[in-house]
Amino acid sequence: MVARLRRPVPPPERLSAKDVLHIIFGFLMLPLGAVILYRVLRTAPSLTGIVVGLAFMAFGVHRLYTALTRCRMLRRDRTKS
């Protein structure tokens, strides 16, 4: 099997609607994951519920991190021009 090399992501030209939605969903996933985790632990603790709650929170952090990285790339490219 041939290993694929990752090409660097080109810097964004502008902040798109997709970027804004990623930021909004990232912020929404954090409290949703916390609520899932809280309710699972309060009612009937199960491994599945705990994993789902933590996964929502981790994916929200990941979305915010990638959005922040794209915004930094955009700002850096705007200051170069």
Secondary structure, 3 states (H helix, E strand, C coil): CCCCCCCCCCCCCCCCHHHHHHHHHHHHHHHHHHHHHHHHHHHCCCHHHHHHHHHHHHHHHHHHHHHHHHHHHHHHHHHHC
